[in-house]
Amino acid sequence: MSLQCGIVGLPNVGKSTLFNALSSAKAEAANFPFCTIEPNVGVITVPDERLNILQKLVNPQKVIPTTIEFVDIAGLVKGASKGEGLGNKFLANIREVDAIIHVVRCFADDNVVHVAGSVDPVFDKEVIDTELQLKDLESVEKKIQRLEKIAKSGDAKARKQLSTLQSYKQHLEAGNNARSIEIAEEDKEAVWDLNLLTAKPVIYVANVDEGSIHTGNEYVEALKEGIKGEEAEVILISASIEAQIAELDFEERSIFLEEYGLKESGLNKLIRASYKLLNLITYFTAGETEVRAWTIMKGWKAPKAAGVIHTDFEKGFIKAEVIKLSDYQEYKSEQGCREAGKLAIEGKEYVVEDGDIMHFRFNV
């Protein structure tokens, strides 16, 4: 599955520094707006201790983790919905991603220019929200115009969709994001083709100074207050710390984190939170050739889950052999689990669970 999270924010909030630390790609991190002109894409490994457990048990030739893509998108400014700055490019890029990582500056530093003149995380957030809402409003209004003529002819579906679109229009005009509208799931079909920007799930990253990484600061508290009601997560990250961690080898990283009193990097937390935000889970295949993690949506049944390996697996699905990781740990091997009666044979209706170790049988 090709899944993308877009890293967005005003210029100079630390987006590119964060992206560089995430991916080890080198997006230019300069102290002026619009240094990121084209979206940079980094394919990031999802940290998962379960792979290490399976590696020790199976001793495969290789281990392949699951991944998620992060896209560093050019900074947005007020007026982007009307084409100001790099607005049109920004909005086109963000429309393609599955989720938004909204980086908000929560640190004071006279040496780093703020595009609005002062540090105000709530203002920063609202600038981006407003621009995205205006662009969504434009999309909704265009579709309303297209449907009005059809609805007047008596088309029942068009009239129903028109009513839904009017609800979205009023919601957006009131300064709300599309994701917060209370509307029946089946009615959301009316805006499905619009790929609304503010309907995408979001995580807020509070980029703090090194001294605020544990407790936050007044800027973080203001941001949390400003997003009440959104049911969105705020993650504290110091982009400067993460940039330093990215330059270290694996053994040095644990020492560095210990010095800061951190159990893990902020980026690991962000990656896992992004995975959760997109409602994703992982199942594993395990054999002498490879141990591999596979990304699927929570709630998928076995045939569809098999299809991420190869479409033939889904088309010709017969059954799935399923072992729970705890059983694999206890009985040490697939054969041990089989002999202990801990290998389950599941059919087409089986809903795959996070952490399942699976082997699929199928007809070619």
DAFENZI-V442297 format. One line per field, one symbol per residue. ss: DSSP state (a for helix, b for strand, c for the rest). psi: psi as a letter, one per 20 degrees, with the letter a starting at -180 (. if undefined). burial: b if it has 9 or more other C-alpha atoms within 8 Angstrom, else e. A space follows every 50 residues. Layout:
ss->???
psi->???
burial->???
This chain:
ss->cccbbbbbcbccccaaaaaaaaaccccccccccccccccbbbbbbcccaa aaaaaaaacccbbbccbbbbbbcccbcccaaaccccaaaaaaaaacccbb bbbbbbccccccccccccccaaaaaaaaaaaaaaaaaaaaaaaaaaaaaa aacccaaaaaaaaaaaaaaaaaaccccaaaccccaaaaaaaaccccaaac bbbbbbbbcaaacccccaaaaaaaaaccccccbbbbbcaaaaaaaaccca aaaaaaaaaccccccaaaaaaaaaaaaccbbbbbbbcccbbbbbbbbccc baaaaaccccaaaaacbbbbbbbcaaaaaaaccaaaaaaccccbbbcccc bcccccbbbbbbcc
psi->popppporrrqkijghgggghgijqmppnrlqqkhogqppppoppopohh hhghghghlrhqporrrqpppoqqqqrpjhhjjqckgggghhghhirhrp ooppplqpoiiopphjhqonhgggghgggghhghgggggghghghhhggg hhijogghgghggghhggghgghjkqqhijqoqqghiihhjgiilpgjiq qqppooorrhijhgiaahgghggghijpiikqqppppohhghhghhiqrg hhghgghhhikphrqhhgggghhggghjlqrprqqprhgqpqqpprqpiq rgghhhihgqhhhggkpgrppppqhhhghgiirggghghjkjoqoqahip opqpiqpqpqpqp.
burial->eeebbbbbbbbbbbbbbbbbbbbebebeeeeeebbbeebbebbbebeeee bebbbebbebeebebbbbbbbbbbbbbebbbebbebbbebbebbbebbbb bbbbbbbeeeeebbbeeebbbbebbebbbbbbbbbbbebbbeebeebbeb beeebeebbebbebbbebbebbbeebbbeebeeeeebbebbeeeebbbbb bbbbbbbbbeebbeebeebbbbbbeebeeeeeebbbbbbbebbebbeeee eebbebbbeeeeeebbbbbbbbbbbbbbebbbbbbbebebbbbbbbbbeb bbbbbbbbeebbbbebbbbbbbbbbebbbebbbbebbbeeebbeebbbee ebbebbbbebbbee
